[in-house]
Amino acid sequence: MGDLINKGPFSAQTVDYIIQLQQEHPGRVFVVRGNHEQSFVKYLHNKGGTDFEPLKQALKSLGYTTGELRKFFGQLPLSWENDRLLVSHAGVCDCAGDAFDVHNRQGVLYNRKPLSRLRKTQVVGHNIISRGKPLFKPQENAWFIDTGAWCFDRLSALRFKKGRDQPKIIQVQRHPCDYVNGEEAF
């Protein structure tokens, strides 16, 4: 759903884990780009500030070159879809311009407006759902699944099965090492 980075103290390890999963399970592990990855792409091409230098150095310490990072992050798609679902970071809205243009502030990387009701069910992150579990909005035919694992206590996902409209909600507690002396580690 995007935003693998800048959401806690283990961004480099998260990226490393995702890359390993994709290598071990080709064609079965999909990641879509979020606005934080887009900012990192700009930074890697010397078009952004220095906020990402610690992440870049942490990834280099894991053995990644700048070229490998440019390739991985630059090739992250803006969406994934099948015949029933459209998965993107921030969703498609009835806004001006191309929703899949990385510069469009109302596109699938940055949108915060209500989503278009598409034939396909949209599954999005980006906006934290404060209720602590994924939320379906029928008027938008969309699931919102960002339950703020980096600032609250659960990572959430949906499991869709063929022939069923209702997905299974999966939630995993945040790992205890994300806390230091009972406080968040970031």
N, C-alpha and C positions, 0 to 999 in steps of 0.2 A: 504493500500500500504506500510505499515511499516513506521518507523521513527515517531511514535506517541510521542516520548520523545526526549528531547534535542533540540527542535525546537521552543523555545519561553518560556515565563515565566509560562505557565500553563500546564506543562507536567503531573503533578500529577492529576490535575482536568480532563485532557483529558483522562487519563487511567481510572479514576473513572467513567467518563461518558460512555466510551466504555463498561466497565464491566456492568454497569447498563442497557445499551441498550441490551446487550447480554442476560441478565437475563430477561428483559421485553419481548424480541422478540427472544426466542430460535430458532436456526436454520435459522435466517434471517439476522443476523448481523455478517459479516465475516471480520476478520482482519488478514493480513499476516505479518509475522515478517520481519523487516528491520535490517540493520546492527547495528543501535543504540539499538534496543531491544536485539539483539544477544550480544552486549557488556554488556548490563545490566544483562543478564542471567549469563554471565561469572562473573561479579562483585558479584551477589547474591550467587554464589557458591565459593566465595573467590578466584577467579582466575583472578581478574583484579584489577585496581588501586582504588583510593578513589574518583574519579570524580563523582561517582553516589551517594555518601552519602547524599547530600541535597535532591535528588529525593526520595531516600529510606525513609528518615525522613519525607518528605512531604506526601508520601503515607501512612506511619505509622500513621501520624496525622489524616488521613482520615479513619483510622481503619483497615488497611491491615497489616497482619503479614508478616514476611519474607517468611514463608512457602507458604502463599497464593500468594505472588508475584512470587516466584519461579514457582509455579504451573501455574499461568496465563501466564507469559512470556515464560516459557519453553514449554507450549503446543501450542503456536502460530504456525500455520503451515507456511511452507516456500512458499506455493502457494495455490491458489484456482483455480479450473477449472470446466468448463462444456463442452458440446460438441462443442462449438464455441470459447471459451476464455480460456486463461491461464494467470492468474493474479499473479504476483510476484513483489517483491521489485525492483530488478535490471535486471531481464530478463535472458533468456537462450541464450547463445552465442555458437559459434562453437569453444569451448575452451577445453583444456585437462581436464580430470577428470569429476567427477560427479557434475553436475550443482546444485544438491540438497544436497551437502555436506556443512555443515555450516563452514568448515575450508577452502573451496575452494575460493580463492581470486578472481576467475573469475566466481563464481557461482551466484545464484539468490539473494544473500545478498549483494555482493560487485561489481559485474560486471560493467565495464565502456566501454566495447568494443561493436562494432556493434552486434546486435542480430541475431540469426539464423532465417531464414524465415521458420516458422513452418506452418503446415496446420491450426492450430488454431491461432487466432489473439492474440498476446501478449499485455497485458496492464501492464505498469511498471511506477514506480516513480524513485527515487534515483538521477537521473540527472535532474537538474533544466532546464526547457525550458524557455529561456529568452524572448520569444515572448509574454508571458503573457497569452497564452491559449494553451490547449493540442494540440499536434502535431502528425499527422499520418505519418509514413514513410512506403510507399508501398513496398519498396525493402526489408524491414524487417517484413512486415505485423504486424506492432506494433504501438500502441498508447503510447505516452510518456505524462504523465499527471501531473508531478510535476511542478507546476508553482511557487513554492517557497513561499507559504503562510506565512512562518515564516520570510521571508526577503523582500517580495514584498507586494502586497496588495490583492491577491485573492487565495482562495482555490478552486481547480478545481476537477470535477468528470465527469464521462461519464455515461449515461443511455442508455443501450442497450435494444431494444425491439425485441421480437421474430419475425422472418421473415424480419428483416431489418438489413442491413449491416452497415449503417451509424448511429452511436450513437448520442444522443443529448448531447451537451456540457453544463454542469452546472457549474456556477462560483458564488462564494459567497464572498463578500467583507470581508476583515479582520475586526474584531470587534474594535471599537474605543478604548476600554480599553487596547488594545495591544500597544497603543501609550501613552507616557507621555510627556506633553508639546510639542506636535507635533513631538516628536522623538520616535523611537522604544523603547519599554520597555525592551529590552534585548540586 
